[in-house]
Amino acid sequence: MPELSRFYGLIIKMIFLDNDKHHKPHVHVTYGDFEASIGIDGELLGGSLPVKQLKLVNAWLVLHEDELYAAWNNAVRGIRFNKIEPLR
């Protein structure tokens, strides 16, 4: 699962050819023992994160929406995508 970004203990990844389970553009986030799938639109699709970390991820998603959709379009075709700047 290629990594998109890493910041404040959050690791954000996107899986190649991963459009079957959630049927919408999304990322996979890990934070310690927490794991979640979050739509690029900010919808929590599965799993959980602490509230503070979920807010950080949602802020990052908003800031990088265009880059995330471009990465998603590549990922569902099995094409490599670039890393995205962390939240600072």
WOTAFEN-V575725 format. One record per run of one state. SS is the DSSP state (H for helix, E for strand, - for the rest). FROM is the first residue (numbers start at 1). LEN is the number of residues. Records with the same first field share a line. If there is no record, write none. Layout:
BEGIN
SS: FROM-LEN + FROM-LEN
END
This chain:
BEGIN
-: 1-1 + 8-2 + 15-11 + 32-2 + 40-4 + 48-3 + 64-1 + 76-13
E: 2-6 + 10-5 + 26-6 + 34-6 + 44-4
H: 51-13 + 65-11
END
